[in-house]
Amino acid sequence: MSNDLEIFTPFAKKNKFAERIEGSNCIVYTRVSTKEQEKGYSLETQKREIENTCEKGNFPILAYFGGVFESAQTDERTEFNRMLKFARRSSEKVSYIMVYSVDRFSRSGANATYIANELRKENIKIFAVTQPSDTFTATGKMQQNMQFIFSEYDNDLRREKCTAGMKEMLLNGYWCSRPPLGYTQITRKKRENTGLTERQKTIVNPTGELIRKAFYWKANEHLPNVEILHKLKALGLKLSKQQLTKVLSNPFYCGVLTHNMLNGEVVQGKHEKLISNELFLQANNIKSRQTTWKHSTDFADVPLKNFLKCGTCGSPFVGYVVKKKGLWYYKCNKIGCKCNRSAKTLNELFMEHLRSYHLHHNALAPVKDEFIKLFHENAKDSVNNVSLLKGRLKDLKNKIEVLEERYAIGEIDKELFTKFSTKYRTEKTDLSTEIDSLSFENSNLEKCVEKYAQLLTKLPILWSSNGYKGKLELQELLFPEGIVYDREISNYRTPKINEAVFAMAQLAKLTTQNKKGTLSNNYLKSPCVAGIGLEPMTFGL
């Protein structure tokens, strides 16, 4: 019988992955995000560990990439993109991208998962020497996806600390980022006879004097924007239509701060005013300070406006109504693109997209348990880092005490004391902030997991039954950077997904594949226990 079947061998289908999976060629990618990070997480350490693994496993290294300071919060990195291009286009087959740990590859969460999936289609594995797993299996793929998500979660914790400080500055009337056109931030100056430093001051520069003229032309002479642009250009200031509109509508120039961190609040700024409040209001066609504009906030029929972006031109969709028909539409305003779609159609499509993250009540308990277990498993590195950071913090405290003692007995002068005292205290604050960001309360974790789990059990219904503001809050919680509409396939793409939602949805899918409703014990094993140095290399032992 077997001889009879051999004649059909030329028609047999082959595994397109087989050839590349068995390959052993690799490229090396190393990176650190800041110079401070290099002290404890050096490029040399990463390179050495990777080379040792490659030598033991007999993996030829074709090229080295990275070796530079690159942030992994986004995947728009020069060296990172150069590495991906080489991996895909190399004349020699690249089977592995070797990194020290998963977070050295990327900290962009769901986007990193997307990149890993695209590489996997070309039979290229991302292999972390300290967290090895076979990403061509369902378990290994899920492990790596979770590691990407927890790397992004760690970044978000750090960002929350920075955001709190920036918001505090804004509430106190100080601008916390690059000032608008026409302003300059002067460098910090030390007060005489003290070691204290004043906050940065924001003052009007020569460009600001020209912008002041633009406000007068708009308010007093009622000139159209086109004519104002011509007059400014004649004086040496060239602006686009969009820039001028943005300038004339920015209350910063009359001393008022507005920022998305203030969540709709306005604060009296402590920077130098360019114009008066009255002049600003006149330029914006507001007749008196008692007169206010009331914008419609009832956009229940077009909740995706501004949140939804065109996949062709990248501009956000706006909502408009055809009054004669009483029908709402979305459209992008990019000249030459102008993608128009029925609001009802796109809203229903969004509902379908939400259903892909739905969590069934039967999977609620196992998903919550597995998420918490995986969180603690992936938080082991953070716990170790906290111990190291606490040791460094203790050393800094000792240095400060010694410095104060030497100053008290007259061994060092005030200038030297102030210089090093400021340096040590700044380092102490930074370390304390980093320790706080790496620490977490278990009770808070359980509350957070419960919140997201309950949310996913009724996600489509919750969105459809809410008003405009409720829909908007839910959309921004799930997809912080909005969503993209691809009109060629009439579907949505999500540049960034809430990491907790994404992880639970992935766990739910894996749980439903198991008849018992629980995940296998193999899935729960640490990804760090894989064997290294065997030929062929083994994964997930």
N, C-alpha and C positions, 0 to 999 in steps of 0.2 A: 504493500500500500504506500509506503514511504517513497519508493522509487517512482510510483505513478505520480506522486505530488511534486517531485523535483522539477518536472517540466514547467510548473507554474512559478518557479522561483524568480524569474525575471520580472514577474508582475507583483512581487511582494513589496509592501510598503516598509520603509525603514524609518527608524526613529531619528528625526532631524537633529535631536539634541545629542545623540550618542557620541558623535565625533568630538564635539567641543567639550562635553562633560569629562571625557577621558583626558583631555589636554592638560598640560601642567604649566604652560607659559603664564607669566604674571607681570603686572606692573605695580609699582609701589607708590602710595600717596601718603604724605605726612603733612601735618599743619599744626600750628598753634594760632589762637585768635589774637593774643596780645603779647607784648614783650614780657609783661609780668607773669603770664601763664607759663612762659618758657622755663622759668626758674624751677618749677616743680613738675613740668610735663614736657621736657625738652624734645626738640626734633631729633637729637642724637639718640635719646632713649627709644623713641618710636622706631627709628630706622634700625637700630641694633636688634630690637626684639623681632621685627619683621624679617630681617636678614637671617636671624637664627632659625626662625620657623621655616623659611624657604630652603635653607641649607639642610635641615633635618628631613623635610618632606620632599626634597629633590625637585624644587620648583624654580626653573630658570627665570631670572629677572630680566625683562626686556628693556625697561626704562624706569627712571625715577621722576616723580612729579611732586609738586608742593615744596616742602622745605622753606615755606614762607609764612608770614603772618596774614592769615585770611580768616575772616569771620565765617562761621557756618550757619548763621541764622537764615541766610537766603542762599539760593544756588546760582546767583549771578556772580561767580567768582572766576577771575581770569585763569589761574592755574588749574582750578577744578574743571573748568570747561575744556581746557587744553588736554587734560588727562582723559576726559570722556571721549573727545574727538579722536585721540590716539587709539583708545581701546576699541572703538568701533571701526576705524579705518586702517588699522595696521595691516601690513602685508602678511606678518606672522600672526597666527591666531592667538589672541589673548583670552585666557580662560578665567583668570582671577584678577581682581583689583584688591591688593593687599593693604590693609590699614591696621593701625594699632588697636583701635576700638571703633565701634559703630559711630560714636559721636564725633570722631575725627573725620569721618566721611561727610556727615551732614547732621544738622540740628533742625531741619525744616519740617520734621514730622511727616505729614501726609504727602508732601511733595517729594521727600526723600524716598518714601515708599513707591511713589510713581516712577521715579528714576530707576530704582532697583528692579521694578517689574519690567521696565523697558530693556534694561541690560540683560535681564534673565531671558527675555525673548531671543536675544542674540547669543544666549548660552555663556554669558559672562557673570561670574559670581562676585559679590562683594564679600570678602573674607576678612573678618576681624581676628587678629591672632590671639587677643585676650578674651574673645567671645565667639569662638568658632561654632558654626552650625551649618547644616546642609540645607541651603535655601532652595533646593529643587524638590524638597519634600514639604508637605503642608505644615508640619510642625516647625521645621527650621525656618520656613518663610514667615510664619506668624511670630516666632521668637524675634527675628530681625526687625519686623515691622513694629513690634512693641518697643524694642530698644530705640528705634527712631523716634517714636512718640514720646518716650520718657526723656530723651535728650532735649526734645522741644519743650517739654514740661519744665525741665530744669532751667532752660532759658527764660521761660515765662515767669518763673518765680523771681529770677534776678531782675527782670524788666519791671515787675510790680514794685520792687524796692525803689528803683530809679524813678518810676512814674509818680510815686507818692511824694518824693522830694521835689520833683518838677511842679506838681500841682500846688504844693505848699508855697513855692516861690511865686507862682501866678496869683494865688490868693493874697499874698503880701504885696502885690503890685509890681513884681519884677518879671521881665520877659526872660524866658528860659532857653531860648533857641536863637537861631540867626534872625536878626531884626529885619523888618521890611525895607524895601527900597527907599533910600533917602535918609537912613539912619546908620550910625556906626557905634559899635560897643567899644568904649575905651578900656585899656588894660587896667587891671586892678592895681590900686595904690595903697601902700602901707601908711597908716597914720603915724605922725611923728611921735617919737618917744614911747611908742607902744608896739607890741607885736601883732596887733590886730590888722586885719585886711578888710577894706571896704568892698561892698558888692560892685559888680561891673555897672557902669553907667552907660545909658543909651542916649546918644545926642544926635542932633540934626547935622547932616553933612551938606556939602555944596549941591548935591543932587536933590536933597530935600528942599532947598530953596526954590528950585525949578518946579518941584511937585506942588509947592505952596501956590505958585502962580496958576497951576492947572486947576486947583480948587477955586481960586478967585474967578477964573474965566468961566468955569462951570456954574458957580453960584450967582455971580453978579452980572456977567455978560451973557449968560445962557448959551454959550457956544456949544455946538455939537462936538462929539468926541473926535470926529475926523479932523475938524479944524484945530482942536487942541493938540492933536498928535503932530500936525504940520508945524504949529508954533513951537512946540517943544523940540522938534527935530531941528528947527532953525537955530535954537539955542544950544544945541549939542546933545540933547537927550532923546535917544531913539527908543520908542516903546511900541509894542504891538497893541492891537485893539483889546485883546484879553487882559494884557498887563495894565492898561489904563483903567479898564472897568474894575479890575481887582483893587487898584490903588484908591480910586474914588469911593469905593464901598467899604474900605477898611477903617474902622473907628480908631485904630491905633494912632492915626495921625492927629486925632483930637484928644489923645491921652487915655483912651479906654481900651482895656485888654479883652479880647475874645479868643478862646482856644477850645478845641474839642475836649481837652481834659477838664474844662470847667463845666461841661455838660449843660450848655445853654445859659450859664451865668455870665454877667459882665462885671469887670472889676476896674476900679480907677487905678490906672498905672502910675508909676513913679518916674517915668521917663519924661524927657523934654517934649512938650506939645509943639506940633508943627502949626496947627490952626486951632481956632476956637470951636466949641461945640456947635454954636449957631451956624458957623460957616459950613461945617460938615453936613449938618441937617439940610441947609439950603442947597448944597451941591447934590444932595440925594433927593431933592424935591419934597422935603418934609417941611411944611410951612411953619410950624411952631413946635416947641418942646412938649406942649400939651397934646399935640396931634401924634397919634401912633398908627402904624399900619397893622392891620390884622390880616394875616395870611391864612388862607384856608388850611386846616389841618386834617380835613376829612378826605383821605386818599385811600379809603378801604378797597376801592376797585383797582387801584394800581399800587399795591404795597411794595412791589419790586422796583419802583422808580429809584434811580440813582444807585441802588444796590446791585442791579443787574447791568452787566457790561456787554458791549457788542464784541463778539469773537473775531470780527473782521478788522475793525478799526480801533477797538479798545475803549471807546468813549462810553460813558454811562447812558443808559436809557432814561428818557423822561416820559411822563405820562400826559396824555391829552384826551379830550373827549370830543366826539363829533356830536354837537348838540342836537342837530336835526334827527339823528338816529338814536341818540342817547347811549352810544357805545364808546367804551374806553379803549385806547391803544397805547402801546409802548413804541418808542422810536429813538434811534440815535441821531444826533444832529450833525454828524460829520458830513461835510460837503463831499459828494461823490459816493457816499455809502448809504446813509439814510435808510437803515433797516427798520421797517414798520411791521409790527405784529399785533394781533388781537390780544388785548389784556386777558380776556377769558381763557384763551388758548394757552398763553404762557403761565398763567396762574395754575391751571390744571396740570400743566407739565411739571411745575414746581412741586405740586402735591405728590405726583408720582415719584419725583426724586426723593422727597421726604420719606416715602414708604420704604425705600431701600435701606433706611436706618431704623426701621421699626423693630422693636424688641417685644417678642411675645411673652405673655405673663408666665408661661411654663418655663421659660429660659431666664427669668428674672433673678432667681436666687443663685443658680450656678454661675451666671455671668458676673454678678457682684462679687461672689467669693473668689473667682479666678482673677478678676481685675485686681483685687486687693493683694492676692498672693503674688501676682506678677509685679505689682508695684513695689512690694517689699523686696522681691528678688532683684529687681533692677535698681533698687535704692541702696544696695550694699556698697557700691562704689562711693556714693554720697556720704554714707556713714564713715567710711575710711577717710574720706577727704576732710570731714568735719574734725576728726581726731588730729589730723596733720595741721589743720588750720588753727585749732585750739592751742597746739604746741607752739606755733609761730606767734600767736597772740600773747601767750604767756611770756615768750622771749621779749616781745616788744614792750610789755608792761615793765619787765625788769630793766630794760634799757632806759625807759622814761624815768624810773625811780633813781637809777644811777646818775642820769643826766641832771635831775633836780638836786641830788645830793652834791654833785660836783659844783653846780652853780651856787648852792647855798654856802659852801665853804670857800668859794672864790677861786676855784681851780680854772674855771672858764668864764669868759665875759658874757654880757647880756646878748650881744649880737650872735655869738656862736650858739648860746643856749636857745634863743628864739628860732634860729635856723633849723637845728636838729629836733627841737621840741615839736615844731610845726610838722616836720617831715614824719616823725614817729607817730604823732597823733592822727595824722591823715591816714597812714598805713593801718593804724589800729581801727579807725572807723571803717575803712574798706574791708578789713578782715572780719569785723563784727557783722557787717552787712552780708558778706558772703556766707558766713556761718548760719545766719538767720535764714538765708534763702535755701540752704541745703537741709535745714531742719524742718520737720513737719510733725504735727500732732495726729496720732492715729484716729482720734475721735473726729477730727475735722475731715480726715480722708474718708471715713465711713459716711459722714453726712454728705460729702460732695458726691460720692459714688451713688448713694441713695437718690440724691436729687436728679442726677443725670439718668439713672436707670428708670425712675418713674416718668421722666420726661419722654424717654424713647418709647415707652409703652403706649403713649397717646399723642405722638408727634403730629401726624397729619390732621387729626381732629383739633388739637390745640391751636394749630396755625389757622385753620379755616374758621374756627369759632371766635377768634380774637378780633378786636378792632385794629385800626391802622397801627397805632403805637405798639400794641401787643405783638402784632405780626413782625414789625420792624425789630423789636428787641429780640424776638426768637431767631429771626434770620441772622442778626449780627452775632448772636451767641453761637450759632451753629457754624456759620461761615464768616469769620472775622474780616476777610478781604473781599466779600461779595462773591457773586457767581458770574460765569461767562456763558453767553448764549451762542452756540454754534449753529448758524442758520442752515448750513449745508446738510447737517444731519438732524436738525431740529431737536437739539438736546443740550443739556447743561454740562459745563465743566466747573469744578470747584478748585480754585488755586490753593485754598487753605481750609482745612476742616478742623473744628474743635477736637483736640487730641483725645479727650475723654470719650466723646461721642464716637469718634472713629474707632477707638480701641474696643469699646463695648459692642459696636456693630460687628466688628470682625470676630469677637469672641462669640457673639450670638450665632453667626453663620457657622462657626466651627462646632458649636454646641448642637445645633439642629442636625448636623451630619451624624451625630452620635445617638443611637437609639435610646440610650439610658439617660440622655440629657446632661451628662457630665463629661468633662474632658479627660483624656487619658493621662495616666501618671507620667508617661514619657514627656508629655507636653510641659509638665510642671518642673521638670528637671532644669537645673541651671545650664545656660548655654555655654558656661565656662568649663564644663567637664569633658569636652570632646578630646579624643586622643590626637596627639600631634607627633609626627616623626615616623609614622608607619607608612609602608608603601604597598598598596595605594593608601592615601590619607583617609582616615575614617572620621565620620562626623556624628555628633549627637549620641555618643556611647553612654 
